[in-house]
Amino acid sequence: MDRVQIPAQGEDKEALLEQMQSFRSGDADWKAGKTWSLVYYAGQEHYDFLKKAHNLFFSENALNPMAFKSLKQFESEVVQMTCSMLHGPDTAVGTMTSGGTESILMAVKAYRDRARKKKPWILRPEMVIPSTLHVAFYKAAHYFGIKTKVVPFGDDYRADVKAMKKAIGPNTIMIAASAPQYPHGVIDPIEELGAIAKSKNIPFHVDACFGGFMLPWLEKLGVPLPAWDYRVPGVTSISADVHKYGYAAKGASVITYRDMEYMKHQFFVETKWCGGVYASPSMPGTRPGGSIAAAWAAMRAMGEDGYMGLAAEALEATRMMREGVAKIEGLKVLGQLNSTVCTWASDDESIDLYAVADQMAEKGWNTDRQQNPACVHCTVNAHNKSAVPDYLADLQEAVDHVRAHPELKNEGEAAMYGLMAKVPVKGLVQHSVRKVMEGMYSPSGEVPDLSKVGEDDDDVVMSFINKYGDKAMGALEKLESTKNKLVGALNFRKW
Ligand SMILES: *Cc1c(COP(=O)(O)O)cnc(C)c1O
């Protein structure tokens, strides 16, 4: 097997660095503003400064805060600055984490363990969440053995308060909502949900991973926003990512709680281990010092004025995007302006949204396809502003092209998303995506030949039949052609 090995002799460092640069050629072009989300860039000067700050604490490890008091101080001050920004009470506490997902995992874990203590009779803990909540909550539920009760969103893509209230039952250990939610950028009705959480005495997490470091400035800029932070009674925890609109280096988020009564359930302590007494606030063991130090440096270097300046630019770019998209015949913008997001969808049956998305991807735009309903999400940053006119021109062209070529909906990713809307195919997509992952992370790293996936997998076919009975028979007849299309679509994605 020609598996890669550590070279017998160390290689030339300059040559390696050059080679690494060359690996970049296939990457998304984020500096030119062609990515929406993924990279939060605040200009070259800030970027260079961040790298220096990160490098200063490149080797230090926050696993043991007693050994590195510097990191403890950075973390403590990042948490304090975040709690202040979120209008937390004096009792507010928090820890830094590696990112939004870890912050959310920690909140869910804390509430699960809190319920185990306070309501030990709950054997099947549940959380009630709107369908627009970030997928990290599903991951948390999957890891920690919690059932998700997912409530469809209401008008304007905001959480449906009545339906959420109804879904809360004796096994509910927490509820959650977003400020704003990622898919459409709207803020959920936090005040109404907070009142319910308070009256039922259930913890309420607000996921502000995305908007935590943006909404405070939009509010100051006069954008009308519903209340969403600790000023709302009933909110017991908030997550906010410094590595998004906080413009920190990657690997930095903050999970905050109204008081220690909630956060204490996040901690892990083991006293019996041969290696000694072990205490850890969050998921990892080793915690990289660089991202903690860079988060502190980013917040101090930006200051309110820096954040406000970038927020104003991003807001203007968002308005340009939303107005521009709304003017394109056949498209519409979803949800009201609550944040720096522009999510657009097709407004015309003859224009397949995913076919338009494929066209945009071909034009080099990093395109974030969403479903239920079909739409494309654009996170707008200050540095996207100069790219907005090009984006809108390309979008107009893409729509015109799809209007002239309706058959495009059967090609590329459009075909895959189109098929996913048909229920029985969802199982097949799950199955295929899992096979792709097993391939990607296999010893050879080779993605399997998708035309063979599921070929002799009677289990899949049987589970179809068991689950869908007669309906499955009809579906199976179509399966062959469906599968071929799916294979084409997945191959197109070039995993
Ligand atoms: C990005 C995001 C997360 C997850 O954060 P990661 O840093 O990607 O782990 C959670 N919630 C929302 C709303 C987000 O936008």
The ligand as an SDF file (V2000), in Angstrom:
LIG
                    3D

 15 15  0  0  0  0  0  0  0  0999 V2000
  -21.6370   29.0800   13.1900 C   0  0  0  0  0  0  0  0  0  0  0  0
  -22.8110   28.8050   14.0450 C   0  0  0  0  0  0  0  0  0  0  0  0
  -22.7790   27.8100   15.0170 C   0  0  0  0  0  0  0  0  0  0  0  0
  -21.6450   26.8120   15.1420 C   0  0  0  0  0  0  0  0  0  0  0  0
  -20.4140   27.4020   15.2660 O   0  0  0  0  0  0  0  0  0  0  0  0
  -19.0640   26.6970   14.8010 P   0  0  0  0  0  0  0  0  0  0  0  0
  -18.0370   27.6880   15.1890 O   0  0  0  0  0  0  0  0  0  0  0  0
  -19.1820   26.4780   13.3140 O   0  0  0  0  0  0  0  0  0  0  0  0
  -18.9080   25.4260   15.5270 O   0  0  0  0  0  0  0  0  0  0  0  0
  -23.8840   27.6920   15.8400 C   0  0  0  0  0  0  0  0  0  0  0  0
  -24.9490   28.4760   15.7020 N   0  0  0  0  0  0  0  0  0  0  0  0
  -25.0320   29.4340   14.7510 C   0  0  0  0  0  0  0  0  0  0  0  0
  -26.2630   30.2750   14.6530 C   0  0  0  0  0  0  0  0  0  0  0  0
  -23.9690   29.6280   13.8850 C   0  0  0  0  0  0  0  0  0  0  0  0
  -24.0410   30.5520   12.9270 O   0  0  0  0  0  0  0  0  0  0  0  0
  1  2  1  0
  2  3  1  0
  2 14  2  0
  3  4  1  0
  3 10  2  0
  4  5  1  0
  5  6  1  0
  6  7  2  0
  6  8  1  0
  6  9  1  0
 10 11  1  0
 11 12  2  0
 12 13  1  0
 12 14  1  0
 14 15  1  0
M  END
$$$$
